[in-house]
Amino acid sequence: VKLHHWLIVTVNLNYSGDFNRTILSKANKGIANNIKTIRKSKGLSQVQMEKFGFDLRNYQRIESGSHSPSLFTLFKIAEAFNIELSDLLKKPS
């Protein structure tokens, strides 16, 4: 992942509102779907992600969309897949 290609957007969310929780949930699901799709396209299983330093249960939570990955974790996933970080953040076409 090339650092000069990073686009980092900081969003200030008020987690007490249902609307903002809905936005965050949709974002998590979209990122999770991208991660799962890319992993499968690379011919990798969730178990194989352990060789890149991921705890299996935590990785499964990320792919299910039930956990919000940190920027660092997204960077590690992009590195493992040999893709740009922005590929994980794209809206599905």
N, C-alpha and C positions, 0 to 999 in steps of 0.2 A: 504494500500500500504506500503510495507516494504521499508524503506529508503535505506537499504543496497543492495537492488536489482536494484536501479536506475542506469541507464546508460545514462549519459547526453553527448550528442555530440554537440559541438558548431561548427556551419558552418558559415564562413565568406562569405556572399553573396554580390556581387556588384549589387544592385537593379536597376542600370541603364541599364543593359544588358538584351535583350530579352531572351537569353538562361537561365540566372539565374532566371528570372521571371517565365519561363516555369518550371524549377525545383521546385521552391517554390510552384507554382500552383499545380503541380502533388503531392507534399508532402501534401499540405493542403487537396486536394481531397481524398487522401488515408487515412489520419487521420480522416477526416469527415466521410468517408464511414465506417471505423472501429467503430467510435462512434455511428453512426446510427444503424449499425448492432447489436452491443452489447446492446444498449438501447432497441431495439425491442426484442432481445432474453431474456431480463430481464422483458419483459412485461410492460415497461414504455412508456408513451406518452411524447411528448415534453413538454406539459403543466405540467405534473407531475415532470419535472426536476426543476420546481420552488420551490418545497419543499426542494430541496438541496441547495437553495440559488442562483439559476441562473435566470437572467432576460430572459424571454421567447424570445424576439426578438433577443437578443445577442446569446442565445443558438441556435436559428434557423440559424443564420449566420454561426456559427461554423459548424453545421451539413451540411450546404449547401456548405461548402468549400470556402465561400466568405470572411471569416475572419480567420486570423491566431491566434489561441489560444496561450496564454502565457504558460509557463511551469507550473505556479501556477494554471491556469485554467485546464490544462490537469490533474494535480494532483488532483484537486477537482472532476473532472469527474470520474477519476479512483476510488477515494474514494466512490463516490456515487454509482458506479457500483460494488464496492467491488472486484476490480481486480487489477492486477499489472499495473503500468504506462506503462510498455513495451508492454502490450497487445494492447494499443492504437496506437503504433508505428509500429506494425508488417505489413509487406507486405502481401496482400491477397494471399492465396494459391490456 
